[in-house]
Amino acid sequence: QVLLLQGEAQKAAIQNALASFETLDQALGKVSGGLPYFGGENLGFVDLMFAPLVCWSPAIEAAGEFKIPFEDKYPHLHAWLHAFNQSPVVAPVLPNPEKITDFAINVIRKSVM
């Protein structure tokens, strides 16, 4: 919703998204035992289910004109994002974040016009 809303509605959607990141960060901290992935030391199915977070977060930040404070407020997600992006299994197949951002911005422009 952050991508398609404007003004106060977008601000509310951003706050909702940040609250969701907080919940996800806490859950990751509990189940990972301090290790980078949801399953612990190894990349697993749950990690792959969250791949859109990796792919779409730059587009959400650009469209919403805000920065998701992964490093400052979500340390478990920050470590997970780093591990996920460095994974020799996942990194080669992740789409280019700049292309996703361009796509998202173009979709927004078309939907607003």
C-alpha positions as CSV (number, residue, x, y, z in Angstrom):
1,Q,0.0,0.0,0.0
2,V,2.9,2.4,0.6
3,L,3.5,2.4,-3.1
4,L,0.1,3.4,-4.1
5,L,-1.0,5.9,-1.4
6,Q,-0.2,9.5,-0.9
7,G,-0.3,12.0,2.0
8,E,-1.6,11.0,5.4
9,A,-2.8,7.6,4.1
10,Q,0.8,6.8,2.9
11,K,2.2,8.0,6.3
12,A,-0.2,5.6,8.1
13,A,0.8,2.8,5.7
14,I,4.5,3.4,6.4
15,Q,3.9,3.3,10.2
16,N,2.0,0.1,9.7
17,A,4.8,-1.4,7.6
18,L,7.4,-0.4,10.2
19,A,5.3,-2.0,13.0
20,S,5.2,-5.2,10.9
21,F,9.0,-5.1,10.5
22,E,9.3,-4.8,14.3
23,T,7.2,-7.9,14.8
24,L,9.1,-9.8,12.1
25,D,12.5,-8.7,13.6
26,Q,11.4,-9.9,17.1
27,A,10.2,-13.3,15.7
28,L,13.4,-13.8,13.7
29,G,15.4,-13.1,16.9
30,K,13.4,-15.7,18.8
31,V,13.5,-18.5,16.3
32,S,17.0,-18.0,14.8
33,G,18.8,-18.2,18.1
34,G,21.0,-15.3,17.0
35,L,21.9,-17.1,13.7
36,P,21.2,-15.3,10.4
37,Y,18.3,-17.4,9.0
38,F,14.8,-18.3,10.3
39,G,16.0,-21.9,10.5
40,G,19.2,-20.9,12.2
41,E,22.4,-21.5,10.4
42,N,21.0,-22.6,7.1
43,L,18.8,-20.9,4.5
44,G,15.4,-22.5,4.4
45,F,11.9,-22.3,3.0
46,V,10.7,-19.5,5.4
47,D,13.7,-17.4,4.4
48,L,12.8,-17.9,0.7
49,M,9.2,-16.8,1.4
50,F,10.6,-13.5,2.6
51,A,12.6,-12.9,-0.6
52,P,10.2,-10.1,-1.7
53,L,11.3,-8.1,1.3
54,V,14.8,-8.1,-0.1
55,C,13.6,-7.3,-3.7
56,W,11.0,-4.7,-3.0
57,S,12.3,-2.8,0.0
58,P,14.3,-0.3,-2.1
59,A,11.3,0.4,-4.2
60,I,9.1,0.9,-1.2
61,E,11.7,3.3,0.2
62,A,11.9,5.2,-3.0
63,A,8.2,5.5,-3.6
64,G,7.4,6.3,0.0
65,E,10.4,8.7,0.3
66,F,11.6,7.2,3.5
67,K,14.3,4.8,4.7
68,I,13.6,1.5,6.4
69,P,15.9,1.6,9.4
70,F,17.0,-2.0,9.2
71,E,20.4,-1.5,10.8
72,D,19.2,0.8,13.6
73,K,15.9,-0.7,14.6
74,Y,15.7,-4.2,13.2
75,P,19.1,-5.8,13.9
76,H,17.9,-9.4,13.2
77,L,16.4,-8.4,9.9
78,H,19.5,-6.4,9.0
79,A,21.7,-9.5,9.6
80,W,19.2,-11.7,7.7
81,L,19.2,-9.3,4.7
82,H,23.0,-9.3,4.7
83,A,23.2,-13.1,4.9
84,F,20.4,-13.5,2.3
85,N,22.1,-11.1,-0.2
86,Q,25.4,-12.9,0.3
87,S,24.0,-16.4,-0.1
88,P,25.7,-18.1,-3.1
89,V,22.4,-19.9,-3.7
90,V,20.1,-16.8,-3.7
91,A,22.3,-13.8,-4.7
92,P,22.7,-14.8,-8.3
93,V,19.0,-15.1,-9.0
94,L,17.8,-12.0,-7.1
95,P,16.4,-9.4,-9.5
96,N,18.1,-6.0,-9.8
97,P,16.7,-3.7,-7.1
98,E,17.1,-0.7,-9.4
99,K,14.9,-2.3,-12.1
100,I,12.2,-3.2,-9.5
101,T,12.3,0.4,-8.2
102,D,12.0,1.8,-11.8
103,F,9.1,-0.6,-12.4
104,A,7.3,0.3,-9.2
105,I,7.7,4.0,-9.8
106,N,6.3,3.7,-13.4
107,V,3.4,1.6,-12.1
108,I,2.6,4.3,-9.5
109,R,2.8,7.1,-12.1
110,K,0.4,5.2,-14.4
111,S,-2.0,4.5,-11.6
112,V,-2.1,8.1,-10.4
113,M,-2.6,9.6,-13.9
